[in-house]
Amino acid sequence: MRAAPLDRLREICLALPGTAEKEIWGDPTFRVSNKIFAMYKIGDGRKSFWCKAPPGSQLVLVGADPETFFVGGNGWVGMRLDAAPDWGEVEKLVRRSYRLVAPKRLTELAR
């Protein structure tokens, strides 16, 4: 049996150094040094995850695959998880988001 999207996302996020899960706004968030780097959302009618993205990458991702990606607020990008996501891509995005918010000493451990 395949793991549920939240279980897969949780496994990816919590494998990174110094991370923790905390529910807020009714959804799980994943944090490092109490800063959110990923969150799972279902409240808008779709299973998705959101993560911090470097400037410009929102438009690149959404432009390349608007059925999978969508723009979030404040430099975040969303990815739908309800239609056979590419889990390698999810992990890549999670790791990049983590590096954007984690202290340098932890990002060096996550390589």
C-alpha distance (Angstrom), angle and dihedral (degrees) to the residues before:
residue distance angle dihedral
M1 . . .
R2 3.80 . .
A3 3.79 118.3 .
A4 3.79 118.3 -108.2
P5 3.83 114.3 -101.8
L6 3.80 92.6 -108.8
D7 3.80 91.5 51.3
R8 3.83 91.4 51.0
L9 3.81 92.3 46.6
R10 3.80 90.9 47.0
E11 3.81 90.9 52.2
I12 3.81 91.6 51.6
C13 3.82 95.2 45.7
L14 3.79 98.9 43.0
A15 3.81 91.9 49.8
L16 3.81 88.7 70.5
P17 3.83 118.4 92.2
G18 3.80 118.0 -90.4
T19 3.81 96.7 3.6
A20 3.77 128.7 147.2
E21 3.79 136.7 -178.4
K22 3.79 120.6 -128.5
E23 3.79 128.5 172.3
I24 3.78 115.3 -130.4
W25 3.80 130.8 160.3
G26 3.82 86.0 12.7
D27 3.81 93.4 -64.9
P28 3.82 134.1 93.4
T29 3.79 116.3 -101.3
F30 3.78 127.2 -168.9
R31 3.78 118.7 -142.1
V32 3.74 144.3 -176.7
S33 3.81 118.6 -163.3
N34 3.82 85.2 -3.8
K35 3.84 91.3 -62.0
I36 3.79 117.2 122.6
F37 3.80 114.7 -121.8
A38 3.83 99.2 164.9
M39 3.77 139.0 12.4
Y40 3.78 136.7 -173.5
K41 3.80 116.5 -134.6
I42 3.78 132.5 -168.4
G43 3.80 101.4 151.5
D44 3.81 95.1 93.5
G45 3.81 93.7 59.2
R46 3.79 97.6 -95.8
K47 3.78 133.8 81.3
S48 3.76 107.1 -117.8
F49 3.73 144.3 143.2
W50 3.77 127.1 -135.6
C51 3.77 127.6 -154.2
K52 3.77 140.3 173.2
A53 3.79 113.1 -92.7
P54 3.79 132.4 -164.2
P55 3.82 117.0 -109.8
G56 3.78 112.4 -72.4
S57 3.79 97.5 13.5
Q58 3.82 93.7 97.3
L59 3.79 91.1 64.5
V60 3.80 93.1 43.5
L61 3.81 93.5 51.9
V62 3.80 95.5 42.8
G63 3.80 91.6 44.0
A64 3.80 91.7 51.4
D65 3.82 95.9 47.0
P66 3.83 116.3 6.2
E67 3.82 91.4 171.4
T68 3.81 90.7 62.8
F69 3.82 105.4 28.8
F70 3.80 132.6 50.6
V71 3.79 135.7 176.9
G72 3.78 117.9 -100.0
G73 3.77 125.7 -167.7
N74 3.80 128.2 -86.4
G75 3.81 97.8 19.2
W76 3.81 96.6 -44.8
V77 3.80 127.6 130.2
G78 3.78 127.9 -156.7
M79 3.81 128.5 -144.2
R80 3.79 124.3 -164.1
L81 3.79 113.9 -124.2
D82 3.79 98.6 -178.2
A83 3.82 97.8 85.5
A84 3.83 112.4 54.2
P85 3.81 99.7 -68.8
D86 3.78 123.2 -154.7
W87 3.81 98.8 -108.6
G88 3.80 91.2 -164.4
E89 3.81 87.9 59.9
V90 3.80 90.7 46.6
E91 3.80 90.5 53.6
K92 3.81 91.8 47.7
L93 3.82 91.5 51.8
V94 3.81 92.9 45.2
R95 3.81 92.0 50.9
R96 3.81 92.1 48.1
S97 3.80 91.5 49.4
Y98 3.80 90.3 47.7
R99 3.82 90.7 53.0
L100 3.81 89.9 51.8
V101 3.82 93.3 59.4
A102 3.82 108.1 22.2
P103 3.80 123.2 96.3
K104 3.80 112.3 -98.7
R105 3.81 93.1 -112.4
L106 3.82 89.4 60.9
T107 3.81 96.8 42.8
E108 3.79 88.3 57.4
L109 3.83 89.4 56.1
A110 3.82 91.8 49.6
R111 3.81 97.1 60.8
